[in-house]
């Protein structure tokens, strides 16, 4: 004799919903872990550009100290430079380069 199980209706759907929610929560958790790391690794290239802008500022200030006035460096990649003090007349000098939202600074002290 076969016994019919009438109280089992919907168990497969319930199991599927629980399994899908577990998988979605695992995927969400992994995305929270890896998204900042992926963003950070993309900024490494931009960090190099910002550092080179600051380093160019150091060279510019040293040239100004040795030779006199010189035009500020112009970057064709969109990087910017901020020198403090602006005329490179006092030490320590802090030169800050920015490239695509990433900022790196170099301080020079004699």
Secondary structure, DSSP 8 states (H G I E B T S, - for coil): -----GGGTTHHHHHHHHHHHHHHHHHHHHHHHHHHHHHHHHHHHHHHHHHHHHHHHHHHHHHHHHH--------TTS-EEEEESTT--SSSEEEEEEETTEEEEEEE--
